Amino acid sequence: MRSLRRLAWLGTLLLCACTDITSERVMSPFEGVGFAPGPGGYQLVIDEIRDLGTLPQHTWSEAHDINQNGYIVGTSQYNAKTKIGGRAVRWPGPLAAPSSLGALGPWSEGWDLNDQSVPVIVGNTGTNGSDITRGFRWSPATGMVDLGLVGLTAIGSVHVTSSFTARAVSWPGHVVGTADSQPDLGVLGAYLLEPIGAYRAVPATCLAGYLFGNANDVNDSGTHVGQVKCAMTLHEQAFVATLGSFTNLGDLADGASRSQALGINNAGTVVGWAAAFALPGTGMLRDHAFRWTPATGMKDMHPAGDTLSESAAEDVSGKDIVVGYRWPAGKASGYKAFVHGQGLGMTSLPGLCGDKGPSKAFAVNDNGWIVGGSTACSGQYHATAWKVRVVSTPLPWKSRTP
């Protein structure tokens, strides 16, 4: 599922003319193939970039997830700053126009969907007459349904839920997100809602001294990831957990600094961001994208020697392609989408108008489709889909004398 900030586009890209795309018209693929050279003998090949458009009258949109069948979910708004009137949207595929999922109040946003043939979608919606946020579950059969957690106390918690967000949903229907207990002490806690309806606080092993938590993604086995602060830790740190186990992933610096897990695949590979020292022997910290497995532990994906930018990994496919975004250190803008994996180092993705404006990548499927958002040549920020593959670069042929 599914948080953070630049890298120059590498190589020459054959671009088509960019135009402002609405929900009635979808951008044609690139006329040709774009190549981004990478270190270690690998290249990123970009077969297509598509503007996924917005709902009518809207000027801003962003895609947050894509499943293995090509269904896409995200959000469309009147503009970047106006949440009221925004709507959770779905695209049946990269060639389709967006359709609204409705709302249970003044706004809604779409975040995740599963791999069922008719996917279940989760997201969040506002509530009329209050500032309470409620997570929802949507399917064509039921429409948008409130998850119904306000007023409940999660198993393993002592706090009554006053608002909650939904961030991800698995194939069987596990939903994860964050519950807020305000005005009851104001405790934010990660939760897992099981398909049978059991509402649990996670991770259970931390609850004796639970200070903070959120859950960001869940795989089909119910393994979930996010960020937690237990009484025994100094900072919020990334975790991976099941209902019977909990692993604190630590960080890339001193073991007591910040980190957050944002994505997990069905093989158990976890990605996110973690604090790292910008230069060895200094106290200057930067947030770096990481990849974690039980066998390798946490590995820094940020380019070695880059002390001027930060990065975060949002998702990892079953084929070990990682996507996310990079940004100049200390700035709240300048985001640039990246792709990493299969031998390719962190490599920028071009936006709808080349390197113009910010871009983010949130999700990738096993067919090489990446979704997120980027700046069109009109200056508007639109949901974007990229079709990519990683290929090995042939070494220069050298003749041999007998």
C-alpha positions in Angstrom: 0.0 0.0 0.0 1.0 2.2 0.4 4.7 7.9 1.8 7.6 10.1 0.7 10.0 12.4 -1.7 14.1 13.0 -6.6 16.3 11.6 -9.1 17.0 12.9 -12.6 15.8 10.9 -15.6 18.6 8.8 -17.0 18.9 8.2 -20.8 17.1 9.3 -23.8 13.3 8.8 -24.0 11.2 8.9 -27.2 8.2 11.0 -26.1 4.9 11.5 -27.8 3.1 14.9 -27.5 1.5 15.2 -24.1 -2.0 16.6 -23.8 -4.5 17.2 -21.1 -6.4 13.9 -20.7 -9.9 13.7 -19.3 -12.0 10.7 -18.4 -13.3 10.5 -22.0 -9.9 10.0 -23.6 -7.0 7.8 -22.7 -3.4 8.6 -23.8 -2.0 6.4 -26.5 1.2 4.4 -25.7 4.7 5.7 -26.5 5.7 5.7 -30.1 8.7 3.5 -29.6 10.5 2.2 -26.6 12.2 4.2 -23.8 15.4 3.0 -22.3 16.9 3.9 -19.0 20.5 2.6 -18.5 21.3 1.0 -15.2 24.4 -0.1 -13.5 25.5 -3.7 -13.5 24.6 -4.5 -17.1 20.8 -4.0 -16.8 18.3 -1.6 -18.5 14.8 -0.5 -17.7 12.6 -0.7 -20.8 9.5 1.4 -20.8 7.0 0.1 -23.3 4.0 2.4 -22.4 3.0 5.3 -20.3 -0.7 6.1 -19.9 -2.6 9.0 -18.4 -5.4 7.4 -16.6 -7.4 10.6 -16.5 -9.8 12.0 -13.9 -13.5 12.1 -13.3 -15.4 14.9 -15.1 -14.8 18.4 -13.6 -11.8 17.1 -11.6 -8.2 18.1 -12.3 -6.2 15.8 -9.9 -6.0 12.0 -9.6 -3.7 9.4 -8.3 -3.6 5.5 -8.7 -2.8 3.6 -5.5 -2.9 -0.1 -6.5 -3.2 -2.5 -9.4 -4.0 -6.2 -9.1 -2.7 -9.1 -11.2 -5.7 -8.8 -13.6 -5.0 -5.1 -14.3 -7.8 -3.6 -12.2 -6.7 -0.2 -10.7 -7.9 1.8 -7.8 -7.2 5.4 -6.7 -8.7 8.8 -6.1 -10.0 11.7 -8.2 -10.4 15.2 -6.8 -11.4 18.7 -8.0 -7.8 19.7 -7.3 -4.8 18.6 -5.2 -5.9 20.6 -2.1 -9.6 20.0 -2.0 -10.6 16.7 -0.5 -14.3 17.6 -0.3 -16.0 16.2 -3.4 -13.1 13.8 -4.1 -14.1 10.2 -5.0 -12.6 6.8 -4.8 -12.3 5.5 -8.4 -11.5 2.3 -10.2 -10.2 1.6 -13.7 -11.0 -1.9 -15.1 -7.6 -1.7 -16.8 -4.9 0.8 -18.0 -6.9 1.5 -21.2 -10.2 2.3 -19.4 -11.6 5.6 -18.0 -12.2 5.9 -14.3 -15.6 5.3 -12.7 -16.7 6.7 -9.3 -17.3 4.3 -6.3 -19.4 6.9 -4.6 -19.0 8.1 -1.0 -20.8 7.7 2.4 -20.2 11.4 3.2 -18.5 14.5 1.6 -15.5 12.6 0.2 -13.9 9.2 -0.4 -10.5 7.8 -1.4 -9.5 4.4 -2.9 -6.4 2.6 -1.6 -6.2 -1.1 -2.3 -7.9 -4.0 -4.1 -7.3 -7.8 -4.0 -6.7 -10.3 -6.8 -10.2 -11.9 -6.9 -11.7 -12.1 -10.4 -14.1 -9.5 -9.2 -11.9 -7.6 -6.8 -12.8 -6.2 -3.4 -11.7 -2.6 -2.9 -10.9 -0.8 0.3 -10.5 2.9 1.1 -11.8 5.7 3.3 -14.7 8.0 3.3 -15.7 11.2 5.3 -18.8 11.4 7.5 -21.5 14.0 7.1 -21.5 16.5 9.9 -18.2 15.4 11.5 -14.5 15.0 10.9 -14.6 11.2 11.5 -13.0 9.0 8.9 -14.4 5.5 8.2 -12.8 2.7 6.2 -15.0 1.1 3.6 -15.2 -2.2 1.6 -16.6 -2.0 -1.9 -17.7 -4.7 -4.4 -20.0 -4.5 -7.4 -22.5 -6.6 -5.5 -22.6 -4.6 -2.3 -21.4 -1.2 -3.3 -19.6 0.9 -0.7 -20.1 -0.5 2.9 -18.8 1.0 6.1 -16.5 -1.5 7.9 -18.4 -0.6 11.0 -15.6 -0.3 13.6 -16.6 3.0 15.3 -17.7 2.2 18.8 -15.9 -1.2 18.9 -12.9 -2.3 21.0 -10.4 -4.4 19.1 -9.4 -7.8 20.5 -6.2 -7.1 22.5 -7.0 -3.4 23.0 -8.7 -1.5 25.8 -9.6 1.6 23.7 -12.9 2.3 21.9 -12.5 3.1 18.2 -13.7 6.6 17.3 -12.5 6.7 13.7 -10.5 4.3 11.4 -8.8 4.1 8.1 -8.4 1.1 5.7 -5.2 0.7 3.8 -5.0 -2.8 2.2 -7.1 -6.0 1.6 -5.9 -9.5 0.9 -7.4 -12.1 -1.4 -9.3 -13.9 1.4 -10.5 -10.5 2.7 -8.2 -9.5 5.6 -8.3 -5.7 5.9 -5.5 -3.7 7.7 -5.3 0.0 8.6 -5.2 2.4 11.6 -7.8 3.0 14.3 -8.0 6.2 16.4 -9.3 6.1 20.0 -9.8 9.8 20.4 -11.0 11.3 22.6 -10.1 8.2 24.7 -6.4 9.0 25.3 -5.8 9.6 21.6 -4.1 6.2 20.9 -3.5 5.3 17.3 -3.3 1.6 16.7 -2.7 -0.8 13.8 -5.5 -3.3 13.3 -6.4 -6.4 11.3 -10.0 -7.1 10.4 -10.4 -10.8 9.5 -12.8 -12.1 6.9 -14.9 -13.7 9.6 -15.3 -10.3 11.2 -12.8 -10.5 14.1 -11.3 -7.1 14.8 -7.9 -7.3 16.3 -5.2 -4.9 17.5 -1.8 -5.7 16.1 0.9 -6.7 16.9 -0.4 -8.5 19.9 3.1 -9.0 21.4 3.5 -5.3 21.9 0.2 -4.4 23.6 1.4 -4.3 27.2 3.4 -1.2 26.2 1.6 -0.2 23.0 2.1 3.5 22.3 1.5 3.9 18.5 0.9 1.8 15.4 -0.4 1.7 11.9 -0.7 -1.2 9.4 0.0 -0.5 5.7 -0.2 -3.8 3.8 -1.3 -7.5 4.1 -0.5 -10.5 1.9 -2.8 -13.4 1.1 -1.6 -15.4 4.1 -2.6 -12.6 6.5 1.0 -11.5 7.2 0.8 -7.7 7.7 3.3 -4.9 7.9 3.4 -1.3 9.2 5.0 0.8 11.9 4.7 0.4 15.7 6.1 2.0 18.8 6.2 -0.3 21.8 7.2 0.9 25.3 10.6 -0.7 24.9 11.5 1.1 21.7 12.6 4.7 21.3 11.1 5.4 17.9 8.4 4.2 15.6 9.8 1.2 13.7 8.8 -1.1 10.8 7.3 -4.4 11.7 6.1 -7.6 10.0 3.6 -9.8 12.0 1.1 -12.6 11.9 -1.4 -13.2 14.6 1.2 -15.5 16.3 4.4 -13.7 15.6 6.0 -10.2 15.5 9.3 -9.0 14.1 10.7 -5.5 14.6 12.7 -4.8 11.5 14.8 -2.0 13.1 16.4 0.5 10.8 19.5 1.2 8.7 21.3 3.4 11.2 21.7 2.6 14.9 18.8 0.3 15.6 16.9 2.9 17.6 15.9 5.3 14.7 12.7 5.5 12.7 11.5 3.2 9.9 8.2 2.1 8.3 7.1 -1.0 6.3 4.8 -0.1 3.4 4.5 -3.2 1.3 4.7 -7.0 1.4 4.4 -9.7 -1.3 3.1 -13.2 -1.0 6.7 -14.5 -0.7 7.2 -12.4 2.5 9.5 -9.8 1.0 8.9 -6.4 2.8 9.7 -2.9 1.5 9.5 0.5 3.1 11.8 3.3 4.3 14.3 3.4 7.2 16.6 6.0 8.7 20.2 5.6 7.5 23.4 7.7 8.2 24.0 10.0 5.2 27.7 9.7 5.8 29.5 7.0 8.0 30.5 8.4 11.3 28.0 11.3 11.3 24.8 11.8 13.1 23.0 13.1 10.0 20.1 10.8 9.1 18.3 10.3 5.8 15.3 8.1 5.0 16.3 5.3 2.6 14.2 2.8 0.7 14.8 -0.7 2.0 14.0 -4.3 1.0 13.8 -7.0 3.8 13.6 -10.8 3.8 14.0 -13.2 6.7 17.2 -14.5 5.0 18.9 -11.2 4.2 17.5 -8.8 6.8 17.1 -5.2 5.9 19.0 -4.0 2.8 19.5 -0.4 1.7 18.3 0.2 -1.9 19.3 3.9 -2.0 22.2 4.6 -4.4 25.5 4.5 -2.6 27.1 7.8 -2.1 23.9 9.8 -2.5 23.7 12.0 0.6 21.4 14.7 -0.9 18.1 12.8 -1.4 15.8 10.4 0.4 13.6 7.6 -0.8 10.8 5.2 0.1 9.7 1.9 -1.4 5.9 1.4 -1.6 5.4 -2.0 -3.2 7.2 -5.2 -4.4 5.9 -7.6 -7.0 6.2 -11.4 -6.9 9.0 -11.0 -9.5 11.1 -8.8 -7.2 10.4 -5.4 -8.9 10.2 -2.6 -6.3 8.6 0.8 -6.9 8.5 4.0 -4.8 9.7 7.5 -5.0 12.7 9.7 -4.2 12.9 13.4 -3.1 15.4 16.1 -2.2 16.3 15.9 1.5 14.5 18.4 3.6 11.9 19.2 1.0 8.2 18.4 0.9 8.1 18.3 -2.9 10.2 17.2 -5.8 9.1 13.6 -5.7 10.2 11.3 -8.5 9.0 7.8 -9.1 11.5 5.0 -9.3 11.8 1.3 -10.1 14.4 -1.1 -8.7 15.1 -4.9 -8.9 16.0 -7.8 -11.1 19.6 -6.5 -11.1 18.6 -2.9 -11.9 19.6 -0.2 -9.4 17.2 2.6 -8.4 16.2 4.2 -11.7 13.8 7.1 -12.3 10.6 6.6 -14.2 9.6 9.4 -16.7 6.4 11.2 -16.0 3.6 12.1 -18.5 5.7 15.1 -19.5 9.2 13.7 -19.1 10.9 15.0 -16.0 8.4 17.9 -15.5 6.9 18.1 -12.1 6.5 15.5 -9.3 5.7 11.8 -9.8 5.1 8.8 -7.5 4.9 5.1 -7.9 2.6 3.2 -5.5 2.1 -0.3 -6.8 3.4 -2.9 -9.3 2.0 -6.2 -10.5 3.7 -9.3 -11.9 3.0 -8.3 -15.5 5.2 -5.2 -15.2 2.4 -2.6 -14.8 3.2 0.2 -12.3 0.7 2.7 -11.1 1.0 6.0 -9.3 0.8 9.6 -10.5 2.8 12.2 -12.5 2.6 15.7 -13.9 1.1 16.1 -17.3 2.3 18.8 -19.7 -0.8 20.8 -18.8 0.7 21.1 -15.2 -2.1 18.9 -13.8 -1.2 15.8 -11.7 -2.9 12.7 -13.1 -3.0 9.0 -12.2 -0.4 7.3 -14.4 0.3 3.7 -15.5 3.7 2.5 -16.8 4.4 -0.8 -18.5 8.0 -1.8 -17.9 10.5 -4.6 -18.1 14.1 -5.1 -17.0 16.6 -6.5 -19.6 20.3 -7.4 -19.5 22.5 -5.1 -21.5 24.8 -7.0 -23.9 28.5 -6.4 -23.4 30.3 -4.8 -26.3 31.4 -7.5 -28.8 35.2 -7.7 -29.2 36.9 -9.5 -32.0 39.5 -12.1 -31.1 42.7 -12.8 -33.1 43.7 -16.4 -33.5 
